[in-house]
Amino acid sequence: MKRFAALLAAAALVLVAPAPAAGANLVANPGFETGALSPWACSGGLGSVVTTPVHTGTRALQGAVSSSDHANCTQTVAVQPNTAYVLSAWVRGSYVYLGITGGASTWTPSAAAYTQLTVNFTTTAGQTSVQVFLHGWYGQGTYYADDVSLDGPGTPPGPGGPSTPTGLAVTGTSNSSISLGWNAVTGVSGYRVYEGTSVVATTTGTSATISGLGACTSHSYSVASFNATGESVKSGTVSASTTGCPPAPGIAVAPYVDMGAWPTPVLADLATSGNLKSFTLAFITASGCKAMWFNAFDPRQAWSKDQIDAIRARGGDVKISFGGATGIELAQSCTTVASLQAEYQAVVSAYNLRYIDLDIEGAATADPTSVNRRSQALAALQRANPGLKVSLTLPVLPEGLTADGLGVVRSARDNGVDVDIVNVMAMDYYRNGDYGDFAVQAANSTFAQIKSLYPAKTDAQVWKMVGVTPMLGQNDDGRIYDQADARQMVTFAGSKHLGVLAFWEMTRDRNACTGALYRCTNIAQQPYEFSRIFAGYTG
């Protein structure tokens, strides 16, 4: 149960007023009862209004999906900036999607009867409209939708209404509380602190401490000012976790899983077949300054969380990796530290993460502006999420990290990031030689570099900061990393007690095939043979 804040001593406590009532449904023709689509528009002319099957009333939307068009039906709706909304719809069919174009979304793989989908989202500063969408999936058959609702305030406060508070930030955390502060607004009677749509504190000052929270729990807050005229639009949200989390034990083996492979890999099956417990899930990329799974699914909707829960139920855990070779990492798209931290936090909160990975490659390693922005955001993220472990995955040569990669680690250190692992991509050297020996050489070279950056650490502590990730079988440069090389690495890791072993990538190990490199290792192997070799490393 949420309790009202025990406010900081300087803040005066006033009576809690009820939150403003939610506005009416903002969607026009939400149940298609007019008998026409307008103001909905559907791609390919594939949308129509039908009289059966319906959820309520006498009509519903039918999307006649084809092999080349997923019958995307949209409507643009006016909204307020910096405001929380709830979008819902009742849907029926296979692979039916509901969401906001360019924003939050959700889906169901199969709904034989009408099933409600719900999406929560908050508009950005200055945003005055959203486009609601419903669609199916190519070749998956007709879908139906009914009773679409967008719930939230429809119009901003009138003349004389107070301004939205700015500068909302987390100022402290404990096992049972989170403290907030913000900038003063002139001409107001006070401020209301919200968690979602619930008022959790009201104060006349510019700070509040939300107490009575559970240890190691995540929360998101916004603040609004009010006076006799009404209440302002809510500020943007900040998120934080209370302290008291048990220390993360570390993960000895966490191979990468390309979550964008089709069909989506089933983590529990991979774990069982490969004798593994934990994975690194790839990749969260940037869609503008917004975190997305490989630019397709919104992590705020906890996409694939059921799979992660299944891994945790087996005694394992996951890292989620941001970036990758072909994706844009958020630090390159978000232009402020605060906006970048908020996107990282959204993913951490959605999946209750104890581990995250930053896969920084190509031009991203050589961009000092985004490198420093990332480091500052990660340091703030760790302050808001005590115990969160951060790994940096970087290109390497047998001689060690490149100068740019070493600069990424140095920036993290100098900005206060508690770096758990420096994970080197021991692959694609584009030179002749034994790729097993090169991987061991790269680990030794990286150890020496990290030791120079952290001279106060013991050798054992520095080795615990080293992770190694080779590419299975045929590398992009045509050279081979085979089973003997994998056994060599497991033996070496055991002698040094490396922080983590991983590899790229589980789909290739599962398929054990010859063909496209994103699917196959192109060497003779049994399915999951590399997984079972790497599983022999225990830390």
N, C-alpha and C positions, 0 to 999 in steps of 0.2 A: 504494500500500500504506500502511495506517495504521501509525504507529510509536508506541511508548509515550512519554509526556511526559518532557521534561527539566524536572523540577520546579523551582519557585523555591527559592532557597538555603535558606530557612527551613524548607522542608518535608522531612521525612525520607522516604526511599524505602524501600518494602518490596516483597517479592516479589508479583508479580501472581498473584492466585488466579483460577481459572476462574470464569466467570459462572455463576450458578445455572442448572440445566437448565430448559428450557421445560416448562411443565405439559402435561398431556394435553389433548386436544381438549375444550373446554368446552361445545360444542354437543351437546345431547341429540338422539338420532335423526338423526345428521348425514347418513346415506345413505338414510334412509327405509326401512331394511330391516325395521322392525317391521311394515310393511304398512299402517300408519296414520299420520296426520299428527301426532298429539299428540307433543310439546307445541307443535308449530307450529300457528298459526291463520292462516287465509287469508280475506281480505275477500270478501264476496259469495258465499261458499261455492264459490269458483271454483278452489280447490286440491284436488288429489287425488294419490294414489300410484299410479304406473303401473309396468308391468314392461318397457316399451320406449318410447323409447330410454333406456338407462342408460349411466352412465360406468363404474362398477364395481359389483359385486354384482348383485342381481337387481331392484332397484327404484330409482325416482327420483321427484322432485316434478314434477307437471304443473300449470302455471298457465294456466287457460283464459280469457285476457284477453277482455274485451268492449269495446264502444264506449264504455261508461260506467264501467268498473271495470278497473284494471290488475292485478288479482289479487295484491294485496300480502300476502305470507306472512311472518309474524314469529315470533320466539321471544325471550323475555327471559332473559338469562344473567347470573349473578353475576360481578363483576370486582373488582379492587382499585383504589383511587384512585391517581392519578399513576403509572400503569403503562402501558407500551407493549404493544400487542397486534397480531396479524396475523390478519385475517379473509380467508378465501378460499372459493371455491366454483367448481364446474364447471358451466357453463351452456350452453344451446343455444337459439337463436331470435333474433328481431329485437328490438332495444331491450330488453335484459335488464339489470336494475339490481341491484347488491349494495351493502349499506352498513349503517350504524348510524343509526337514526332520530334526526334532529336533529344528526347528525355526519357523519363521512367517508363517501363513497360513490364508486362507480365504475360503468361501464356499457360495454356493447358494442353498436354499432348493428346488427351482423349476425354470427351464429355458426352456420354451417351444420352444423358438427360441435361436439362439446363443447369449450369453451374455458374456461380458468381465469381468473377475475377475482380480484384481490387488493387489499385495502385495509389500510393501516397507520394506526393511530390510537393516541392516548394519552389515558387517562381523566383527568378533572379531579380536583382536590382534593375529597375527600369522596364521589366517585362510587362506587357499589357495584353498579350494574347497567347493562347496555346492552340495547337491543332490536335484534337483528339482523333485517334485512329482505331479501327478494328480491321483485322484481316486474317485470312487463313494462310495456308502454305501450299506451294506449288504441287499440284497433283495429288493433294490429300483429301479432296472431296469438298462438297458444299458445307458451309458453316452457317449458323443462325445466331442472331444477337437480338436482345430485347432489354428494355428498361435500363438505358444508359443514364448514368448520373454523374455530374461533376458538382460536388458539394463544397461550398466555400463562399466567402463574401463576394458580392458581385460588383460593388461600387466603392470607391475610396471615401474617406471621411469628407464632409462638406467644408465650406470655408470656415476658417477659425480652428479647425482641427489641429492637433499637435503634430510635430514632426516625428519621424521615426528615429529612435536612438541609434547612434553609430558607435563603432569601436567595441562591440561586445566581445569579451575575451574571458577565458578561464584564468583565474588568478590563483587557484590553489585546489588541491584535492587531499582527501584523507580516506580512511577505510569506510567512512559513512557519510561523506559530504563532498560537495563540489561548490567552490566559490566563484562568483562571477563579478565582473565590473564592466561599466560602459560609460560613454560620455554623456554629460548633462544636456538636457533639452530645455530651452527657456519656455516659460508660460505653461508649465504642466502642473497637475496636482500630484502626480506620482507615476509609478511604473509597475507593469505587471510582467512577471517572468512566466513563460509558457514552456511546458514540455509537451510537444505535439499541440493538441487543442486544449489541454488542461492548464489552468492557472496554478502554479506551485508556489508563488510568492508575490506579495504586493508590498511596495516600499516607496517612501518619498525620497530616498537616497539613490545613489548610483552604484550600489553594490548589493549583493545578496549571497547568502550561503544556503544552498539547498541541502538539508540534513535528513537523517533518518534513512539514508540509502543503504543498499546492501553492498558488502565488500565485493570488489572485482566485478562491478556492473557498469554498463555503458549507458550514457544518457546524452540527449541533445536538447538544447534550450534556445529560445529566442526571447526578445524583450520588446514590449510596446509601451509607449507613453500614453497618458490619458489626462483629460481635463473635463470641464463641464460640457464642452462641445461633443466630445466623443473620444475614441481611441485611435491611435495612429496605426498605420500598417506595421506589422511585426518586422523586426530586424531579421537579417540572415541568421542562421543557426550556428551555434558552436557545439562541439561534442567533446566529451571527456569520459574517462573511466575512473571510478574510485580505486584506491589502492587496496592492498590486501590480497592480491592475486598470488597464488603459489608460483614460485619461480619455474619458468619453463625449463624442462630438463635438457633440452637440446635434442637434435635429430641426427642420428649417425648416417643414415642413408635416406635420401629424398630425391629420387630421379624425377625429371621433368615429365609432365603430362601435357600434351598439346590439347587443351580443352576445346579448341576449334576444329579438331578432327571430326570427320563425319562417318558414322554416327558418333555422338558424344561418348567418349570413353566412360565405362562404368568402373569407378575407382575400386569398389569392393572386389570385382572380378579380377582387376589387375593385381590387387594385393594378394588375393588367394593364389592366383596362378604364379606370381613371381616371388612368393614367400616374403613379401614386403609389408611394412606397416605404415610408411609415411611417403608423401609425395610433395613436389613443388608444382603448383598448378599455373599454367601459362596461357595467355598473358592478359593482364589488365593494360589497356592502351588508352590513349586520349582521343576523345571525340570533341574537339574544342577543348575547353577546360572542364571536361567531364569524364569521370572514370567509366569505362565500358569494357566488358569482356570481349576481346578481339573485335571491338567496334560493332558488336552485335547485341549483347545483352547487358542490362543494367544491373550491376552488383547490388544496388540499393534494394532490389527486389529479391536478394539472396538467391540468385540463380545457382542451381546445383548444390544448395546447402544441404539437401537431404543426402547427397553423396558424401559430403564432408562429415556430416553427423555419423554416417555409417563407418567411416574410417576411424573416427574418434571412439566409437563404440567398440571397435576392435583393439583399442589401446594405442592407436597411432595418432598422427596429427598431420596438418598440411602447412606449407608455406604458400602464399600467393605471390606471384611474381609480376612486377610492373615493367613494361617496356618490351624488350625483345628486338631481334634483328630487323624485322619488317614493320614493327609498330612504332608509334610515336609515344614516348614516355611523357607523363603528365607535366614534368618540370619544364618541358620544351613548349607546352601550350598554355599553362597557367602563368599569368604574368605577375602574380603577387605570392608571397610566402603564405599568406592567410588562405587564399583560394586553393593553393596547392595542398596545404595541410588538410583543408576541409575534404578534398577528394580522397586523399589517403585515408582519412578518418572514416569516411563513408564506407569504405571497403572493410577496414578493421572492425567497425561496429556491426556491419551486416553479417560477418562470419565469426565474430568473437575471436579474432586472430591473436595468436601469441608470437607469430613469426611472419615477417614479410621479406621479400627479396626484390632488389632493384637491379634489373638486367639492363646495363647501360652500354650501348654499343655504337659503333660508327661515329657520326658527327656529334652525337650527344656527349661523348667523352671529352671532346675538344671545345665545348662551349662553356666558358667559365661562368657566364651569367646563369645559365640553367643549372650548372653543377652547384654553384653556391646557393641558389634558390632551393634546390633539392635538399642540400645539407641543412639549411636553416629550418626547412619544413619538417624534416625527419627528426631533428633535435626537439622541436616543439611537439611533434607527434609522440615521441617517447616521454616527454614530460607529462603529456595528457593521458598516456597509457603506460603507467609504470610496469616495467618488466618486458615490454615489447622488444623482441629480438629482431635486428635488422641485418641482412646480408647484402653485400654488394657483389654482383656478378659482372666480371670484366674480362675483356680480351687479354690473352697472354701469349707470349713467345716462350720457347724453352729458356731464354735468358731472363724471363720475368715479365711483369706488367709493363705495358708501354708507358712512356712518360705521361701521356694523358690519363691513362688508367690510374697511375700512381697519384696523379693530381686529384682524382676523384676521392681516393682514400684520404689524402691529406686534407682536403676541404672538409670532409666529414669529421675528421678528428678535430680540426681547428674550430669548427662550429658547434662542437659539443655532442656529436652523435656517438652513442655507445655502440660501436661497430662489433657485431657478433662474429661475422664470417666475411672474409674476402674470398669469394668463390671464383676460381679462374676457369675460363673456357678453354680447356686443353685440346684444341682441335684446329683444323684448317690452317696449318702453318705454311702451306704451299712451298714445301721443301722436301727433298728426299731424306729418308731416315726412318728409324723405328719409332712409331707414334706412341708405343708404350714407354720407351725410354724418354721420349720428349716430354710426356706427361709427368713423369717423376722429376725430370730436370726442371720443368716449369714450377712444380710445387716447391722444390728446394730453393729456386731463385726467388719465388714470391715470399717464402719464409724470411730470407735475408732482407728483402725490401721492407716487409712489415716490421721486422725487428728494428730497422733503422728509424721507422716512424714512431715506434712505441718502445724506446730503450729501457723503460722501467719494468717492462714485462719480462717474466722468465721465458726461457726457451719453450717450456711446456705450454705456457699461456699463449705464446705466439703460434705454435703449431695448432692449438685449438682454434685459432682464427683463420686457418687455411682450409679452404674447400677446393675440391677438384671435380670438374665436370667434363669428361671426354664425350665425343660423338661416336656412337656405336657403328661398327662396321665401316662402310665406305663413307669417308668425309666428303664435303663439297669439293675439295681439291683432288679427289680421286684416290688419296692415300687411305690405308686401312688401319683401323683399330679393332683388333680381334679378341677372342676369348682369352688367349694367353696374356694379352696386354691388360685385360680386366683383372685377371688373377694377380698379375704383377702389381697393379695399383692397390688391390685389397691388402696384399702383404705389406707393401710400403706404408699404407695408411695405418695399419695395425702397429707398425714399428714406431711411428711418430705420433699416433693418436690424433689424426686430423680432425678438424671440426665437423666436416661433412663430406660424404661422397655422393655424387649425383651422376647422371648421364643424360644425354639427349638421344633418344626420347622413347617413352614407353610404347607408343603406337608402333614404332619401327621394331622394337623387340618382340612385341606381341605377334606381329604379322609374319616375321621371319621369311621375308619374300625377296624377290628380285624385281625391281621396277623403279618407280619414282622415289627419290630420296626422302621425300616427306613421309613416305609410307614404309620403306623397306631399307634393310641394312645392306643388301646386295652381297652378303657373304653366306656361306653355309652355316646354319645354326638351327637349333630347336627353338620353338616359341618360348619366350621368357627365359632363355638360357642366360643372357647377361644379367637379368634381374636376380636370378638365383645366385649368380656369382657375387654380385655386389651385396646381396643380403647377408653374406658371410662377414661383412664388416660390422663390428659392434661398438666402435668408438675408442 
